[in-house]
Structure formats: structure tokens, C-alpha cells
Amino acid sequence: MDVKLPTTYDVQLQKIKSRGCIISDEKQAIKVLHYINYYRLTAYFLPFKQGNDKYKPGTNFDTVCRIYEFDRKMRNILSPVIEEIELMLRAQLSYYHAHKHGALGYMDPKNFNKRHDHQRFLEHIQQDIHNNKNQPPIQHHIKNYDGKFPLWVIIEYSTIGELSYFYSDMLRKDKKMIAADLFKTTDKNVSSWLMCLTYLRNYCAHYSRLYYFLFPSIPATPEGFPYVLWKKLFDYILVLKFLCQNKKQWENSFLINLQSLIDQYQDSINLRHIGFPKNWLELLKS
């Protein structure tokens, strides 16, 4: 099959119009297509599509652009929370594991469970070292410590996915201790939430669409929680609530910003498209 040919902004706009989209200002719409890739923008038309490749009656280009803006701002308010959780995980996982098994205990496969692929784990570490070979801490440990890196050093260069796998591959007794001490839950819940955190973090980091989107995994629902989690954005925001240790920041910054964002775009968005139930604010309060 031949690859599609590139099209001009005018042709792209006419294609959107031919599907039934109302465009009140074509010059402004062309400007939008200059800074938002047509392929990216048309994904935000998905809630408005009908089976005949036409848009639902009343579909408006300006509304779709506002949904796009909402999505972008949502990523912006999620990112600081994700960052704080990620940094906390680096600190806590390295602190616990190093004190339990030693600074280089992560190099011994006996300190991980049977599912742990130690060769692959070491290859990831070597790749992280290589990717950061010009960083002063990496050069310092190569020069002065024969390339031996304490866990609290090397973990700073690990990806969020590697942090998630690190926790999941720890000995069960170690995982249970961390889950109970930090998150007041089970290790199985934490393993699930860290995997979901990885997805959410990477989608935000790569500017991926969160609106009208199903994530790859269903987060674990903690026992007794009055809501069953699914695969939409709201469920992944609940994961952030479960993992967030800074409750003051969560209540006084994130939730306020979230409510303000939803109020600002309530004329354009549909909360059902991101999985928000009617009592969403109550469920998100810590």
C-alpha cells in the first residue's frame, strides 16, 4: 500500500469542513494548523465522529481547539505531582534497599525475587551510565570508585519505568514493608499503581492526548475504596492521590488548580469523556 501524500493547510481544513465541522474563522483555523499538527488535532475530533466518517451535527472547530487546550493544561497541572512522586520514589527505594542490602546490594540477584531478570537489569544500568557518561557524578565514580555506583547515585539516572520494575522485582517482604510504611496498602496495589504512574508520566512527557482516551492498564482499587477504578484519566489521577505523600500540596495546589481548569472549560468538555463521576471532587480529596 502506498504512503499517503502530504497535504496543504488549505486541503486539511477543507477535509475537516467536508466532514461537517463548523468553522467560523477559516484564517484563524489555518493559523491553528500551523502550530498543531493536523494528525494530532484530528484525534480530538474522535468524540464527535459518527460511523459514516462524518462529525456529529453542531461540531465546532473552536470547541475542539478548546478541548485541545484543556488537555494541554491538564498535562501541565499533572506534571508537578508526577515529578514529586517520582523523586520521592527515587529517595525511598534507594534508602530502603541500600540500608537493607548494602550500597551495592542491587548488583546481587539474591536481593530480588524469582521473576527478576538480572542480566537485563544490569544492561539497563549500563545503558543509563552510558547515556549520562558526561555527567560529573558519573565521571566521579568511574574515576575514583572503579565504576562502582551506590544505589542512591545510580537510581537518579533511572527512568520511571525502571523504578517501577525495581519495586516490582524486589523481595516480597521488602515490597510489603515499603507499601505498608509509605502508602498504607498492599504491595500488589503499589506495583499496579507504579506501572500506571509510568504510563501517565510518559504520556504527559510526550504531550500525548489524555482526553477521550483509554490507558493500557486498569489500576488496582484499594480495599474499601467507594469507587472501582477503570482505564480513563480520572482513574489515573486517583493513582496520583494514592501515591502522593504531600497531602498539603495535593489539597491546596493540585485540587484547586484542577477544579479551576474544569470550571474554565466546562462549556467545551464532557467529564464523562475523561471518566469523572459526579462526586469526583469528593473522591479526590485526601
N, C-alpha and C positions, 0 to 999 in steps of 0.2 A: 504494500500500500504506500502511495506517495505521501510525503510530508506536506502538511498544509502550507500554503504560501503566506508570507506576511501581508498584512492589510494596512491601509492608511487610517488615520484617526477618523476621517470622514466616513469611510466604509464601516469602521467599527461602530460608529454612532448610528449609522443607518440600519445596521443589523439589530442593534438594541431597539430602535424605533419599530422595525418590522415585526418584532415580537410583541408589540403592544405597549411599550413603555412610554409614558408621558414625559416629554422633555420640554420644559418651559423656556429654557435659555440654552440654545444649541452652542453658542460661543463659549459659555461657561462650561458646558459639558465637555467640549473639546479640550479646554484647559485641564479639566479633571483627568482626562485620558492621557494628558502629557505627563502627569506625575503619579498616576496609579495605573499600573499595567492592566490592560483590558482583561487579560486572563484572570488576574487577581480580583478585579472589581466584579466581573460577572458571577463569581462564586457567591456574592452577596445577593444575587437575584434568585438564588435557589428557593427561598421560602415563597417566592411569588410565581414559580413555574407551574404550568399546567402540563398535562400529558401530551398535548399537541405541540410542544416546544414553543408555546406562547405564554406570555405572562398573564396573570390574573387581571381582570378589569380594574382600572384605577391605579395600577403600579406606576409609581412616580420616581423618576431618576433622582430627584432631590432627597426623597425618603431613603433610597438605597445608599446614597452618599452619607446620610446621617447615621445609618446603621454601621457603615464602614468606620466613621469617626468614633462612634460608640465603642466599637470593637478595639480600635487603636488605643483609646483612652482606658479601656478596661485592662488591656495588657500593661499599660503604664502604671496603674494602681496595684496590679497584682505583683509586678516585678520586685518592689522593695520587700514585700512579705516573703516571697520566694527566696530572695537573697539572704534575708536574716535567718531563715530556716536552714538554708544550705550552709551558711557559715557556722551556725550552731552545731550542725551535724559533723562538720569537719573537726570542730573542737571536742565534742563529746565522744565521738567514735575513737579518735586518736588517743584521747585522755584515758578512756576506759581500757582499751585494748593494750596500750603501752604499759599501763600500770599492772595489768593482769598478766601479760605475756612478755613484757620487755620491749625496749625501743625497737628492736629488730624482730620481734615475735611474729610480725606479719610475713616474714620470709619462711616461716616453718609451716608446712601444710597441716601439721598436727593441731594447729590452733584454729582450724576451720572445720566445717562439717564435711560429710562424705560427698556431698554434691559439688563441692568446691573443685574447680579446675585450676590447679595451682600453676601449671605451665602457662595457661592463658592469662592468669592473673599477673604473673611476672612479666609476661610480654607487654601487657598494658602499662605496667610500671616503667619498663624500659622505654616505651614509646612516649610516656609523659616526660621522662627525663630528657629524651632526645628533643621533644618539642619545645622544651624550656631550657635547653643547654646554655643559652646566653644569659640566663637569669643569675644574679650574684649568689643566691643561696645554693643553687645547683653547682655552680663553679666552685664555691667554697667547700662543699662536701666532697667533690671529686678531688680537689687539690689537697685538702687537709685530712680527710677521713677515708681515703681509698675508695670513694664512691659509695660509702655506706650511709644510707639516709634513714634517720629515725622516722617513725611513722608520722609524728606530728609535722615533719617537714614535707615528706612526700605526699601526704594527703592534701596539702594545699594546692597540688598540681593535678589532682584527680578530677575527673568530670563528675557531674551529679549522678550520672548512670553508674559510674564506678563506685561512688559512695553507697548507692542503693544495693549493688551487688555485694559490696563489702559487708554490709549489715546482714543481708540475706544468707551469706556464706559463713557467718560467724558460728561458733558453737552454740547449740540451743540454749544452754544455761547462761551464756553471755548475752544472747539476744533477749532472753526473758528478763534479765536484770535491767538492761537498758530500757526496755519497753515499760517495765513497771516503774522504774525510777523517774524517767523523763516524761513519759506520756500517759502513765496510769492506765495501761491497756495491755493487750497480749502482743507477743512478738509476731504472730501471724498478721494482725492488723497493721502493725508498723511496716512489715515487709510490703504489704499491699499498698499502703499509703506512700511509701518511698518510691515505689515504681510509678505510681500516679503522679507524684511530685516531679519525677523525671520527665514524664510526658509533658506536663503543664509548663515546666520551666523551659523545655526545648521549643515548644510551640510559641511561647512568648518571646524567646530569644531570637527566633527566626521569623517573627512577625506573622505567624500563621493565624488563620481565621479561627476564632473561638465561638462566634455566633452561628447558631443553627448547625451545630457540629456534634458528632458523637465521638468521644475519646475511645482509644483502643481497649481500655480495661475498666471493669467495674470495681470501684474502691470497696474495701471491706466496711460493713456497717458495724459500729461497736455495739456490744450488747446493751440493750435498754434504751438505745437512742430512738426517739419517736419519729423516725423517717428512714426509709430504705433507700440507700444510695444507688444511683444509676450511672450513666456514662455522659452526662451533659455537664456544662460548665459549672452549674451550681454545686453539683456533687464534688467537683474537684476543688471548688472554693471551700467546701466543708472539710476536705482533706487538709487544706491550709490551716483551718481553725484547729483541727485535731493536733497538728504538728507544731503550731506556733506557741512558743514559750513566753513571748512578750505580750501578755494579755492587755496591758495598758495601751500598747501601740495598736493592737487589734481593735479594741473598743473605741479609742479616742482618735484614731487616724484612719485606719483602713475602712471600718464600717461607715464612718461619716462620709468618707470620700466615695464609697460605693453607693450609698443612698443618694448622695448629691448627683452622681453620674446618672443613676437611673431616673431621678426626677428630671434632669436636664433633657433626657432623650425619650421620655415616656410617650411622647406623641409619635414616635417613629418605630420603637422597638416593641417586640412581643415577648414578655418574660417567659412564656411557655417555650419559646424557641431556645432559651438557654437553661431550661429546667427549673426555673424559680417557682416554688409553690407560693400560695397566698401568704403563708406565715414565714416567709424566707428570712425576714429580719430576726424574728424570734429564734429560729433555728441557728442562726449565725452568731448570736450573742454568746459570749463565753460564760 
